[in-house]
Amino acid sequence: MPTRGEQLANVWFCLGDVPQDCALELVHGSHLGPLYNATKSYPDEGDIPLFDRADIPPLPDVDAQRETWDFVSWATGPRDLVIFHPSILHGGGGNSDYVSRETVTLRFFGEDVVVGGLDDGGGYRCSADKEDPDYHPVMAMYRQPPGQPFRHADFPQL
């Protein structure tokens, strides 16, 4: 995510049992950089980059180059949590007919997290949320001035 700060965490958990071959996969150490332009998938249009920024490299095709990446994953159950940095390359493992992967992800931003993080150019415009780009509070925050605290009225404070 185009933010600055160290106090970021995604907390991911499954509502049922998921074997390792179908589990969430993380690329070890990828949160240290570079930061890639993630995509959003549309049924009719395919994958669209999240940000209209030429200076953010596109996501690499990790599935086509699996041998060059250090993947980690774990079988998980309903009482297990996987906690990771939001900028780490991650995605669901392979799907199967016998596993339904129902998950919940919570995102946490600490006091030191501010808008910015790439070149502090700010003004991130999400190309994927074409209908209403301000609908998602994270996308609205990306258009705030660099250095602005990463806060929004829709983010509950714990």
Secondary structure as GFF3:
##gff-version 3
##sequence-region A 1 158
A	DSSP	beta_strand	3	4	.	.	.	ID=ss1
A	DSSP	beta_strand	8	14	.	.	.	ID=ss2
A	DSSP	three_ten_helix	20	22	.	.	.	ID=ss3
A	DSSP	beta_strand	24	27	.	.	.	ID=ss4
A	DSSP	three_ten_helix	30	32	.	.	.	ID=ss5
A	DSSP	beta_strand	39	42	.	.	.	ID=ss6
A	DSSP	beta_strand	46	49	.	.	.	ID=ss7
A	DSSP	three_ten_helix	66	68	.	.	.	ID=ss8
A	DSSP	beta_strand	71	72	.	.	.	ID=ss9
A	DSSP	beta_strand	82	84	.	.	.	ID=ss10
A	DSSP	beta_strand	90	92	.	.	.	ID=ss11
A	DSSP	beta_strand	103	109	.	.	.	ID=ss12
A	DSSP	beta_strand	114	115	.	.	.	ID=ss13
A	DSSP	alpha_helix	137	142	.	.	.	ID=ss14
###
